[in-house]
């Protein structure tokens, strides 16, 4: 995993082997994650290589309420095709998950 900072506003998390999920030893999907620095003030490679979800809920005490899921069909770009060992422009099923949470409760 590696942490890539973008415009000082978000953390982008991705990595060569760690972001690819496998089924029966074949690459199945590529994961990329983005975190707002206003919500997640600190994130490093050590945290990213473990469970970011546990870090958010246990260390930062972020209460994740629910998520929205958006799906679309498209074509693989060059980077995704390389990760999945497929051809550029092969079919792609893309989904995005947005976690919504209550950051700090006053109750």
Biopython code that builds the backbone (N, CA, C, O; Angstrom):
import numpy as np
from Bio.PDB.StructureBuilder import StructureBuilder

atoms = [
    (1, "UNK", "N", (0.843, -1.172, 0.000)),
    (1, "UNK", "CA", (0.000, 0.000, 0.000)),
    (1, "UNK", "C", (0.887, 1.233, 0.000)),
    (1, "UNK", "O", (1.994, 1.232, 0.539)),
    (2, "UNK", "N", (0.376, 2.267, -0.610)),
    (2, "UNK", "CA", (1.079, 3.542, -0.522)),
    (2, "UNK", "C", (0.050, 4.646, -0.375)),
    (2, "UNK", "O", (-1.061, 4.565, -0.898)),
    (3, "UNK", "N", (0.445, 5.670, 0.342)),
    (3, "UNK", "CA", (-0.396, 6.835, 0.558)),
    (3, "UNK", "C", (0.042, 7.904, -0.431)),
    (3, "UNK", "O", (1.211, 8.288, -0.456)),
    (4, "UNK", "N", (-0.882, 8.382, -1.239)),
    (4, "UNK", "CA", (-0.609, 9.463, -2.174)),
    (4, "UNK", "C", (-1.441, 10.664, -1.748)),
    (4, "UNK", "O", (-2.664, 10.559, -1.660)),
    (5, "UNK", "N", (-0.813, 11.794, -1.484)),
    (5, "UNK", "CA", (-1.555, 12.982, -1.088)),
    (5, "UNK", "C", (-1.928, 13.764, -2.343)),
    (5, "UNK", "O", (-1.129, 13.895, -3.270)),
    (6, "UNK", "N", (-3.144, 14.277, -2.356)),
    (6, "UNK", "CA", (-3.615, 15.047, -3.493)),
    (6, "UNK", "C", (-4.116, 16.405, -3.020)),
    (6, "UNK", "O", (-5.087, 16.478, -2.266)),
    (7, "UNK", "N", (-3.480, 17.459, -3.446)),
    (7, "UNK", "CA", (-3.876, 18.838, -3.133)),
    (7, "UNK", "C", (-3.925, 19.131, -1.641)),
    (7, "UNK", "O", (-4.525, 20.130, -1.245)),
    (8, "UNK", "N", (-3.319, 18.304, -0.799)),
    (8, "UNK", "CA", (-3.352, 18.536, 0.630)),
    (8, "UNK", "C", (-4.718, 18.382, 1.256)),
    (8, "UNK", "O", (-4.898, 18.726, 2.424)),
    (9, "UNK", "N", (-5.700, 17.868, 0.504)),
    (9, "UNK", "CA", (-7.076, 17.766, 0.982)),
    (9, "UNK", "C", (-7.488, 16.322, 1.251)),
    (9, "UNK", "O", (-8.265, 16.060, 2.170)),
    (10, "UNK", "N", (-6.978, 15.391, 0.463)),
    (10, "UNK", "CA", (-7.354, 13.983, 0.608)),
    (10, "UNK", "C", (-6.113, 13.097, 0.669)),
    (10, "UNK", "O", (-5.026, 13.471, 0.228)),
    (11, "UNK", "N", (-6.320, 11.902, 1.235)),
    (11, "UNK", "CA", (-5.352, 10.821, 1.116)),
    (11, "UNK", "C", (-5.912, 9.866, 0.072)),
    (11, "UNK", "O", (-7.088, 9.506, 0.132)),
    (12, "UNK", "N", (-5.094, 9.457, -0.872)),
    (12, "UNK", "CA", (-5.469, 8.410, -1.807)),
    (12, "UNK", "C", (-4.644, 7.193, -1.424)),
    (12, "UNK", "O", (-3.421, 7.283, -1.318)),
    (13, "UNK", "N", (-5.298, 6.059, -1.216)),
    (13, "UNK", "CA", (-4.621, 4.837, -0.814)),
    (13, "UNK", "C", (-4.708, 3.845, -1.960)),
    (13, "UNK", "O", (-5.793, 3.543, -2.458)),
    (14, "UNK", "N", (-3.569, 3.351, -2.365)),
    (14, "UNK", "CA", (-3.525, 2.297, -3.373)),
    (14, "UNK", "C", (-2.193, 1.586, -3.253)),
    (14, "UNK", "O", (-1.281, 2.081, -2.590)),
    (15, "UNK", "N", (-2.075, 0.449, -3.877)),
    (15, "UNK", "CA", (-0.823, -0.283, -3.814)),
    (15, "UNK", "C", (-0.806, -1.418, -4.797)),
    (15, "UNK", "O", (-1.860, -1.855, -5.259)),
    (16, "UNK", "N", (0.351, -1.898, -5.123)),
    (16, "UNK", "CA", (0.463, -2.893, -6.191)),
    (16, "UNK", "C", (-0.249, -4.188, -5.861)),
    (16, "UNK", "O", (-1.202, -4.531, -6.560)),
    (17, "UNK", "N", (0.151, -4.924, -4.846)),
    (17, "UNK", "CA", (-0.505, -6.188, -4.551)),
    (17, "UNK", "C", (-1.670, -6.054, -3.596)),
    (17, "UNK", "O", (-2.636, -6.813, -3.683)),
    (18, "UNK", "N", (-1.591, -5.096, -2.684)),
    (18, "UNK", "CA", (-2.570, -5.001, -1.611)),
    (18, "UNK", "C", (-3.930, -4.517, -2.076)),
    (18, "UNK", "O", (-4.925, -4.797, -1.407)),
    (19, "UNK", "N", (-4.022, -3.803, -3.191)),
    (19, "UNK", "CA", (-5.318, -3.287, -3.609)),
    (19, "UNK", "C", (-6.007, -4.198, -4.609)),
    (19, "UNK", "O", (-7.120, -3.898, -5.040)),
    (20, "UNK", "N", (-5.384, -5.292, -4.987)),
    (20, "UNK", "CA", (-5.993, -6.243, -5.914)),
    (20, "UNK", "C", (-6.565, -7.402, -5.103)),
    (20, "UNK", "O", (-5.863, -8.017, -4.301)),
    (21, "UNK", "N", (-7.842, -7.692, -5.321)),
    (21, "UNK", "CA", (-8.491, -8.832, -4.658)),
    (21, "UNK", "C", (-8.509, -10.007, -5.630)),
    (21, "UNK", "O", (-8.669, -9.830, -6.838)),
    (22, "UNK", "N", (-8.342, -11.215, -5.080)),
    (22, "UNK", "CA", (-8.243, -12.413, -5.903)),
    (22, "UNK", "C", (-9.363, -13.405, -5.579)),
    (22, "UNK", "O", (-9.814, -13.507, -4.438)),
    (23, "UNK", "N", (-9.796, -14.126, -6.601)),
    (23, "UNK", "CA", (-10.713, -15.260, -6.446)),
    (23, "UNK", "C", (-10.079, -16.417, -7.194)),
    (23, "UNK", "O", (-9.762, -16.301, -8.378)),
    (24, "UNK", "N", (-9.894, -17.533, -6.502)),
    (24, "UNK", "CA", (-9.250, -18.723, -7.078)),
    (24, "UNK", "C", (-7.930, -18.369, -7.757)),
    (24, "UNK", "O", (-7.654, -18.813, -8.872)),
    (25, "UNK", "N", (-7.132, -17.577, -7.080)),
    (25, "UNK", "CA", (-5.795, -17.170, -7.520)),
    (25, "UNK", "C", (-5.784, -16.282, -8.761)),
    (25, "UNK", "O", (-4.724, -16.055, -9.344)),
    (26, "UNK", "N", (-6.938, -15.781, -9.171)),
    (26, "UNK", "CA", (-7.005, -14.879, -10.328)),
    (26, "UNK", "C", (-7.414, -13.488, -9.860)),
    (26, "UNK", "O", (-8.300, -13.360, -9.015)),
    (27, "UNK", "N", (-6.782, -12.441, -10.396)),
    (27, "UNK", "CA", (-7.163, -11.086, -9.990)),
    (27, "UNK", "C", (-8.620, -10.818, -10.341)),
    (27, "UNK", "O", (-9.071, -11.118, -11.446)),
    (28, "UNK", "N", (-9.345, -10.251, -9.388)),
    (28, "UNK", "CA", (-10.776, -10.039, -9.544)),
    (28, "UNK", "C", (-11.165, -8.565, -9.550)),
    (28, "UNK", "O", (-11.997, -8.144, -10.353)),
    (29, "UNK", "N", (-10.564, -7.779, -8.657)),
    (29, "UNK", "CA", (-10.909, -6.357, -8.619)),
    (29, "UNK", "C", (-9.742, -5.538, -8.081)),
    (29, "UNK", "O", (-8.852, -6.052, -7.403)),
    (30, "UNK", "N", (-9.775, -4.253, -8.404)),
    (30, "UNK", "CA", (-8.783, -3.291, -7.955)),
    (30, "UNK", "C", (-9.477, -2.319, -7.018)),
    (30, "UNK", "O", (-10.541, -1.793, -7.343)),
    (31, "UNK", "N", (-8.888, -2.080, -5.868)),
    (31, "UNK", "CA", (-9.467, -1.153, -4.901)),
    (31, "UNK", "C", (-8.624, 0.106, -4.797)),
    (31, "UNK", "O", (-7.395, 0.052, -4.761)),
    (32, "UNK", "N", (-9.313, 1.240, -4.749)),
    (32, "UNK", "CA", (-8.681, 2.529, -4.467)),
    (32, "UNK", "C", (-9.546, 3.191, -3.411)),
    (32, "UNK", "O", (-10.773, 3.115, -3.469)),
    (33, "UNK", "N", (-8.918, 3.833, -2.460)),
    (33, "UNK", "CA", (-9.656, 4.493, -1.388)),
    (33, "UNK", "C", (-9.203, 5.935, -1.259)),
    (33, "UNK", "O", (-8.038, 6.263, -1.482)),
    (34, "UNK", "N", (-10.156, 6.795, -0.892)),
    (34, "UNK", "CA", (-9.884, 8.212, -0.702)),
    (34, "UNK", "C", (-10.446, 8.630, 0.653)),
    (34, "UNK", "O", (-11.558, 8.245, 1.013)),
    (35, "UNK", "N", (-9.678, 9.418, 1.404)),
    (35, "UNK", "CA", (-10.103, 9.871, 2.728)),
    (35, "UNK", "C", (-9.870, 11.368, 2.853)),
    (35, "UNK", "O", (-8.774, 11.854, 2.576)),
    (36, "UNK", "N", (-10.887, 12.092, 3.264)),
    (36, "UNK", "CA", (-10.758, 13.523, 3.496)),
    (36, "UNK", "C", (-9.880, 13.770, 4.718)),
    (36, "UNK", "O", (-10.073, 13.146, 5.761)),
    (37, "UNK", "N", (-8.927, 14.669, 4.591)),
    (37, "UNK", "CA", (-8.054, 14.979, 5.722)),
    (37, "UNK", "C", (-8.791, 15.706, 6.839)),
    (37, "UNK", "O", (-8.333, 15.693, 7.982)),
    (38, "UNK", "N", (-9.910, 16.334, 6.538)),
    (38, "UNK", "CA", (-10.704, 16.963, 7.595)),
    (38, "UNK", "C", (-11.336, 15.914, 8.495)),
    (38, "UNK", "O", (-11.671, 16.204, 9.643)),
    (39, "UNK", "N", (-11.504, 14.691, 7.984)),
    (39, "UNK", "CA", (-12.098, 13.592, 8.754)),
    (39, "UNK", "C", (-11.007, 12.669, 9.294)),
    (39, "UNK", "O", (-11.052, 12.261, 10.454)),
    (40, "UNK", "N", (-10.035, 12.344, 8.456)),
    (40, "UNK", "CA", (-8.922, 11.473, 8.827)),
    (40, "UNK", "C", (-7.661, 12.332, 8.791)),
    (40, "UNK", "O", (-7.003, 12.429, 7.755)),
    (41, "UNK", "N", (-7.321, 12.960, 9.929)),
    (41, "UNK", "CA", (-6.221, 13.927, 9.924)),
    (41, "UNK", "C", (-4.841, 13.313, 9.701)),
    (41, "UNK", "O", (-3.913, 14.014, 9.296)),
    (42, "UNK", "N", (-4.693, 12.008, 9.960)),
    (42, "UNK", "CA", (-3.379, 11.374, 9.802)),
    (42, "UNK", "C", (-3.569, 9.967, 9.271)),
    (42, "UNK", "O", (-4.401, 9.209, 9.770)),
    (43, "UNK", "N", (-2.790, 9.625, 8.253)),
    (43, "UNK", "CA", (-2.807, 8.280, 7.682)),
    (43, "UNK", "C", (-1.433, 8.032, 7.091)),
    (43, "UNK", "O", (-0.926, 8.844, 6.318)),
    (44, "UNK", "N", (-0.827, 6.897, 7.458)),
    (44, "UNK", "CA", (0.495, 6.585, 6.908)),
    (44, "UNK", "C", (0.482, 5.185, 6.310)),
    (44, "UNK", "O", (-0.532, 4.489, 6.363)),
    (45, "UNK", "N", (1.612, 4.774, 5.740)),
    (45, "UNK", "CA", (1.695, 3.467, 5.083)),
    (45, "UNK", "C", (1.496, 2.313, 6.050)),
    (45, "UNK", "O", (0.915, 1.293, 5.679)),
    (46, "UNK", "N", (1.964, 2.452, 7.276)),
    (46, "UNK", "CA", (1.785, 1.381, 8.269)),
    (46, "UNK", "C", (0.297, 1.157, 8.558)),
    (46, "UNK", "O", (-0.163, 0.016, 8.584)),
    (47, "UNK", "N", (-0.450, 2.231, 8.772)),
    (47, "UNK", "CA", (-1.890, 2.122, 9.023)),
    (47, "UNK", "C", (-2.582, 1.551, 7.794)),
    (47, "UNK", "O", (-3.444, 0.681, 7.913)),
    (48, "UNK", "N", (-2.204, 2.042, 6.600)),
    (48, "UNK", "CA", (-2.842, 1.589, 5.361)),
    (48, "UNK", "C", (-2.592, 0.113, 5.090)),
    (48, "UNK", "O", (-3.420, -0.544, 4.459)),
    (49, "UNK", "N", (-1.471, -0.420, 5.554)),
    (49, "UNK", "CA", (-1.179, -1.832, 5.316)),
    (49, "UNK", "C", (-1.946, -2.747, 6.275)),
    (49, "UNK", "O", (-2.004, -3.959, 6.064)),
    (50, "UNK", "N", (-2.524, -2.177, 7.311)),
    (50, "UNK", "CA", (-3.356, -2.930, 8.260)),
    (50, "UNK", "C", (-4.822, -2.708, 7.875)),
    (50, "UNK", "O", (-5.140, -2.636, 6.688)),
    (51, "UNK", "N", (-5.694, -2.603, 8.835)),
    (51, "UNK", "CA", (-7.115, -2.363, 8.595)),
    (51, "UNK", "C", (-7.432, -0.882, 8.809)),
    (51, "UNK", "O", (-7.460, -0.402, 9.942)),
    (52, "UNK", "N", (-7.669, -0.167, 7.715)),
    (52, "UNK", "CA", (-8.024, 1.249, 7.831)),
    (52, "UNK", "C", (-9.376, 1.370, 8.524)),
    (52, "UNK", "O", (-9.590, 2.307, 9.294)),
    (53, "UNK", "N", (-10.287, 0.442, 8.265)),
    (53, "UNK", "CA", (-11.596, 0.465, 8.915)),
    (53, "UNK", "C", (-11.441, 0.401, 10.437)),
    (53, "UNK", "O", (-12.092, 1.165, 11.150)),
    (54, "UNK", "N", (-10.590, -0.497, 10.944)),
    (54, "UNK", "CA", (-10.353, -0.587, 12.388)),
    (54, "UNK", "C", (-9.717, 0.693, 12.922)),
    (54, "UNK", "O", (-10.054, 1.144, 14.016)),
    (55, "UNK", "N", (-8.812, 1.272, 12.164)),
    (55, "UNK", "CA", (-8.184, 2.534, 12.555)),
    (55, "UNK", "C", (-9.242, 3.633, 12.695)),
    (55, "UNK", "O", (-9.234, 4.385, 13.670)),
    (56, "UNK", "N", (-10.147, 3.724, 11.723)),
    (56, "UNK", "CA", (-11.193, 4.742, 11.765)),
    (56, "UNK", "C", (-12.125, 4.542, 12.953)),
    (56, "UNK", "O", (-12.429, 5.491, 13.675)),
    (57, "UNK", "N", (-12.578, 3.306, 13.155)),
    (57, "UNK", "CA", (-13.576, 3.053, 14.200)),
    (57, "UNK", "C", (-12.969, 2.949, 15.593)),
    (57, "UNK", "O", (-13.574, 3.427, 16.552)),
    (58, "UNK", "N", (-11.802, 2.346, 15.736)),
    (58, "UNK", "CA", (-11.215, 2.136, 17.065)),
    (58, "UNK", "C", (-10.319, 3.286, 17.521)),
    (58, "UNK", "O", (-10.457, 3.771, 18.644)),
    (59, "UNK", "N", (-9.412, 3.719, 16.665)),
    (59, "UNK", "CA", (-8.453, 4.757, 17.069)),
    (59, "UNK", "C", (-9.036, 6.173, 16.950)),
    (59, "UNK", "O", (-8.877, 6.995, 17.853)),
    (60, "UNK", "N", (-9.710, 6.443, 15.831)),
    (60, "UNK", "CA", (-10.266, 7.778, 15.637)),
    (60, "UNK", "C", (-11.698, 7.910, 16.168)),
    (60, "UNK", "O", (-12.264, 9.003, 16.184)),
    (61, "UNK", "N", (-12.270, 6.793, 16.596)),
    (61, "UNK", "CA", (-13.632, 6.794, 17.171)),
    (61, "UNK", "C", (-14.667, 7.365, 16.207)),
    (61, "UNK", "O", (-15.590, 8.066, 16.623)),
    (62, "UNK", "N", (-14.513, 7.067, 14.931)),
    (62, "UNK", "CA", (-15.484, 7.505, 13.930)),
    (62, "UNK", "C", (-16.610, 6.484, 13.885)),
    (62, "UNK", "O", (-16.377, 5.286, 13.724)),
    (63, "UNK", "N", (-17.816, 6.970, 14.028)),
    (63, "UNK", "CA", (-19.002, 6.123, 14.032)),
    (63, "UNK", "C", (-19.568, 6.076, 12.614)),
    (63, "UNK", "O", (-20.227, 7.017, 12.172)),
    (64, "UNK", "N", (-19.309, 4.985, 11.908)),
    (64, "UNK", "CA", (-19.797, 4.832, 10.539)),
    (64, "UNK", "C", (-21.269, 4.445, 10.601)),
    (64, "UNK", "O", (-21.628, 3.433, 11.203)),
    (65, "UNK", "N", (-22.120, 5.256, 9.975)),
    (65, "UNK", "CA", (-23.563, 5.073, 10.058)),
    (65, "UNK", "C", (-24.100, 4.169, 8.951)),
    (65, "UNK", "O", (-24.800, 3.198, 9.236)),
    (66, "UNK", "N", (-23.788, 4.469, 7.718)),
    (66, "UNK", "CA", (-24.245, 3.675, 6.584)),
    (66, "UNK", "C", (-23.414, 4.049, 5.371)),
    (66, "UNK", "O", (-22.573, 4.945, 5.448)),
    (67, "UNK", "N", (-23.637, 3.375, 4.256)),
    (67, "UNK", "CA", (-22.886, 3.685, 3.043)),
    (67, "UNK", "C", (-23.827, 3.754, 1.850)),
    (67, "UNK", "O", (-24.879, 3.117, 1.829)),
    (68, "UNK", "N", (-23.431, 4.532, 0.869)),
    (68, "UNK", "CA", (-24.119, 4.588, -0.416)),
    (68, "UNK", "C", (-23.252, 3.857, -1.423)),
    (68, "UNK", "O", (-22.025, 3.952, -1.384)),
    (69, "UNK", "N", (-23.895, 3.128, -2.326)),
    (69, "UNK", "CA", (-23.183, 2.348, -3.326)),
    (69, "UNK", "C", (-23.667, 2.770, -4.708)),
    (69, "UNK", "O", (-24.868, 2.764, -4.975)),
    (70, "UNK", "N", (-22.734, 3.136, -5.588)),
    (70, "UNK", "CA", (-23.047, 3.544, -6.949)),
    (70, "UNK", "C", (-22.350, 2.587, -7.905)),
    (70, "UNK", "O", (-21.170, 2.285, -7.730)),
    (71, "UNK", "N", (-23.079, 2.104, -8.922)),
    (71, "UNK", "CA", (-22.531, 1.128, -9.863)),
    (71, "UNK", "C", (-22.622, 1.643, -11.294)),
    (71, "UNK", "O", (-23.537, 2.387, -11.646)),
    (72, "UNK", "N", (-21.638, 1.224, -12.124)),
    (72, "UNK", "CA", (-21.671, 1.557, -13.545)),
    (72, "UNK", "C", (-20.889, 0.513, -14.333)),
    (72, "UNK", "O", (-20.039, -0.190, -13.786)),
    (73, "UNK", "N", (-21.185, 0.428, -15.602)),
    (73, "UNK", "CA", (-20.474, -0.457, -16.525)),
    (73, "UNK", "C", (-19.597, 0.415, -17.409)),
    (73, "UNK", "O", (-20.014, 1.494, -17.830)),
    (74, "UNK", "N", (-18.392, -0.043, -17.691)),
    (74, "UNK", "CA", (-17.490, 0.739, -18.530)),
    (74, "UNK", "C", (-16.420, -0.147, -19.130)),
    (74, "UNK", "O", (-16.635, -1.337, -19.363)),
    (75, "UNK", "N", (-15.264, 0.447, -19.376)),
    (75, "UNK", "CA", (-14.129, -0.276, -19.942)),
    (75, "UNK", "C", (-12.899, -0.031, -19.084)),
    (75, "UNK", "O", (-12.736, 1.046, -18.511)),
    (76, "UNK", "N", (-12.035, -1.033, -18.998)),
    (76, "UNK", "CA", (-10.809, -0.928, -18.211)),
    (76, "UNK", "C", (-9.861, 0.100, -18.808)),
    (76, "UNK", "O", (-9.684, 0.172, -20.024)),
    (77, "UNK", "N", (-9.251, 0.901, -17.925)),
    (77, "UNK", "CA", (-8.177, 1.764, -18.415)),
    (77, "UNK", "C", (-6.877, 0.953, -18.366)),
    (77, "UNK", "O", (-6.880, -0.203, -17.942)),
    (78, "UNK", "N", (-5.787, 1.551, -18.792)),
    (78, "UNK", "CA", (-4.516, 0.834, -18.893)),
    (78, "UNK", "C", (-4.028, 0.331, -17.530)),
    (78, "UNK", "O", (-3.562, -0.802, -17.416)),
    (79, "UNK", "N", (-4.135, 1.171, -16.502)),
    (79, "UNK", "CA", (-3.681, 0.784, -15.161)),
    (79, "UNK", "C", (-4.510, -0.387, -14.611)),
    (79, "UNK", "O", (-3.949, -1.355, -14.097)),
    (80, "UNK", "N", (-5.832, -0.299, -14.717)),
    (80, "UNK", "CA", (-6.705, -1.368, -14.213)),
    (80, "UNK", "C", (-6.464, -2.672, -14.963)),
    (80, "UNK", "O", (-6.419, -3.742, -14.356)),
    (81, "UNK", "N", (-6.310, -2.585, -16.277)),
    (81, "UNK", "CA", (-6.052, -3.773, -17.090)),
    (81, "UNK", "C", (-4.750, -4.456, -16.663)),
    (81, "UNK", "O", (-4.687, -5.684, -16.603)),
    (82, "UNK", "N", (-3.726, -3.678, -16.372)),
    (82, "UNK", "CA", (-2.446, -4.250, -15.937)),
    (82, "UNK", "C", (-2.613, -4.987, -14.610)),
    (82, "UNK", "O", (-2.115, -6.102, -14.457)),
    (83, "UNK", "N", (-3.322, -4.362, -13.632)),
    (83, "UNK", "CA", (-3.549, -5.011, -12.341)),
    (83, "UNK", "C", (-4.307, -6.326, -12.502)),
    (83, "UNK", "O", (-3.999, -7.313, -11.833)),
    (84, "UNK", "N", (-5.297, -6.336, -13.389)),
    (84, "UNK", "CA", (-6.181, -7.492, -13.522)),
    (84, "UNK", "C", (-5.707, -8.492, -14.573)),
    (84, "UNK", "O", (-6.360, -9.508, -14.809)),
    (85, "UNK", "N", (-4.577, -8.203, -15.196)),
    (85, "UNK", "CA", (-4.008, -9.074, -16.227)),
    (85, "UNK", "C", (-5.008, -9.281, -17.366)),
    (85, "UNK", "O", (-5.214, -10.398, -17.839)),
    (86, "UNK", "N", (-5.621, -8.173, -17.791)),
    (86, "UNK", "CA", (-6.572, -8.172, -18.899)),
    (86, "UNK", "C", (-6.137, -7.133, -19.917)),
    (86, "UNK", "O", (-5.073, -6.531, -19.773)),
    (87, "UNK", "N", (-6.943, -6.917, -20.938)),
    (87, "UNK", "CA", (-6.625, -5.951, -21.984)),
    (87, "UNK", "C", (-7.308, -4.614, -21.707)),
    (87, "UNK", "O", (-8.416, -4.571, -21.172)),
    (88, "UNK", "N", (-6.635, -3.524, -22.079)),
    (88, "UNK", "CA", (-7.252, -2.207, -22.007)),
    (88, "UNK", "C", (-8.533, -2.230, -22.835)),
    (88, "UNK", "O", (-8.560, -2.787, -23.932)),
    (89, "UNK", "N", (-9.573, -1.635, -22.316)),
    (89, "UNK", "CA", (-10.905, -1.550, -22.930)),
    (89, "UNK", "C", (-11.731, -2.817, -22.767)),
    (89, "UNK", "O", (-12.835, -2.890, -23.306)),
    (90, "UNK", "N", (-11.234, -3.826, -22.039)),
    (90, "UNK", "CA", (-12.096, -4.965, -21.699)),
    (90, "UNK", "C", (-13.230, -4.448, -20.809)),
    (90, "UNK", "O", (-13.100, -3.387, -20.199)),
    (91, "UNK", "N", (-14.335, -5.183, -20.730)),
    (91, "UNK", "CA", (-15.473, -4.728, -19.914)),
    (91, "UNK", "C", (-15.103, -4.545, -18.447)),
    (91, "UNK", "O", (-14.249, -5.248, -17.907)),
    (92, "UNK", "N", (-15.770, -3.580, -17.821)),
    (92, "UNK", "CA", (-15.503, -3.215, -16.436)),
    (92, "UNK", "C", (-16.826, -3.031, -15.706)),
    (92, "UNK", "O", (-17.738, -2.375, -16.210)),
    (93, "UNK", "N", (-16.920, -3.606, -14.535)),
    (93, "UNK", "CA", (-18.021, -3.299, -13.614)),
    (93, "UNK", "C", (-17.403, -2.477, -12.498)),
    (93, "UNK", "O", (-16.524, -2.960, -11.785)),
    (94, "UNK", "N", (-17.850, -1.249, -12.340)),
    (94, "UNK", "CA", (-17.273, -0.335, -11.375)),
    (94, "UNK", "C", (-18.302, -0.007, -10.315)),
    (94, "UNK", "O", (-19.451, 0.307, -10.628)),
    (95, "UNK", "N", (-17.889, -0.080, -9.060)),
    (95, "UNK", "CA", (-18.784, 0.394, -8.007)),
    (95, "UNK", "C", (-18.007, 1.299, -7.061)),
    (95, "UNK", "O", (-16.816, 1.109, -6.812)),
    (96, "UNK", "N", (-18.718, 2.279, -6.551)),
    (96, "UNK", "CA", (-18.148, 3.218, -5.589)),
    (96, "UNK", "C", (-18.979, 3.178, -4.331)),
    (96, "UNK", "O", (-20.209, 3.204, -4.369)),
    (97, "UNK", "N", (-18.284, 3.113, -3.224)),
    (97, "UNK", "CA", (-18.938, 3.070, -1.924)),
    (97, "UNK", "C", (-18.531, 4.310, -1.139)),
    (97, "UNK", "O", (-17.345, 4.603, -0.992)),
    (98, "UNK", "N", (-19.516, 5.025, -0.644)),
    (98, "UNK", "CA", (-19.280, 6.210, 0.164)),
    (98, "UNK", "C", (-19.759, 5.931, 1.577)),
    (98, "UNK", "O", (-20.938, 5.659, 1.799)),
    (99, "UNK", "N", (-18.842, 6.001, 2.532)),
    (99, "UNK", "CA", (-19.204, 5.799, 3.931)),
    (99, "UNK", "C", (-19.662, 7.119, 4.529)),
    (99, "UNK", "O", (-19.001, 8.146, 4.377)),
    (100, "UNK", "N", (-20.774, 7.082, 5.196)),
    (100, "UNK", "CA", (-21.306, 8.260, 5.863)),
    (100, "UNK", "C", (-21.297, 7.992, 7.353)),
    (100, "UNK", "O", (-21.619, 6.889, 7.793)),
    (101, "UNK", "N", (-20.935, 8.978, 8.116)),
    (101, "UNK", "CA", (-20.737, 8.751, 9.537)),
    (101, "UNK", "C", (-21.090, 9.992, 10.337)),
    (101, "UNK", "O", (-21.222, 11.095, 9.808)),
    (102, "UNK", "N", (-21.235, 9.765, 11.624)),
    (102, "UNK", "CA", (-21.389, 10.863, 12.558)),
    (102, "UNK", "C", (-20.040, 10.972, 13.257)),
    (102, "UNK", "O", (-19.632, 10.067, 13.984)),
    (103, "UNK", "N", (-19.353, 12.088, 13.031)),
    (103, "UNK", "CA", (-17.966, 12.186, 13.476)),
    (103, "UNK", "C", (-17.823, 12.221, 14.981)),
    (103, "UNK", "O", (-17.178, 11.343, 15.553)),
    (104, "UNK", "N", (-18.392, 13.186, 15.624)),
    (104, "UNK", "CA", (-18.275, 13.276, 17.073)),
    (104, "UNK", "C", (-19.658, 13.532, 17.623)),
    (104, "UNK", "O", (-20.300, 14.523, 17.276)),
    (105, "UNK", "N", (-20.108, 12.655, 18.463)),
    (105, "UNK", "CA", (-21.453, 12.786, 19.040)),
    (105, "UNK", "C", (-21.395, 13.661, 20.271)),
    (105, "UNK", "O", (-20.437, 13.602, 21.043)),
    (106, "UNK", "N", (-22.437, 14.487, 20.457)),
    (106, "UNK", "CA", (-22.520, 15.312, 21.663)),
    (106, "UNK", "C", (-23.372, 14.618, 22.723)),
    (106, "UNK", "O", (-23.576, 15.154, 23.812)),
    (107, "UNK", "N", (-23.866, 13.429, 22.401)),
    (107, "UNK", "CA", (-24.726, 12.702, 23.334)),
    (107, "UNK", "C", (-23.884, 11.800, 24.214)),
    (107, "UNK", "O", (-24.420, 11.099, 25.072)),
]
sb = StructureBuilder()
sb.init_structure("model")
sb.init_model(0)
sb.init_chain("A")
sb.init_seg("    ")
for serial, (resi, resn, name, xyz) in enumerate(atoms, 1):
    if name == "N":
        sb.init_residue(resn, " ", resi, " ")
    sb.init_atom(name, np.array(xyz, "f"), 0.0, 1.0, " ", f" {name:<3s}", serial, name[0])
structure = sb.get_structure()
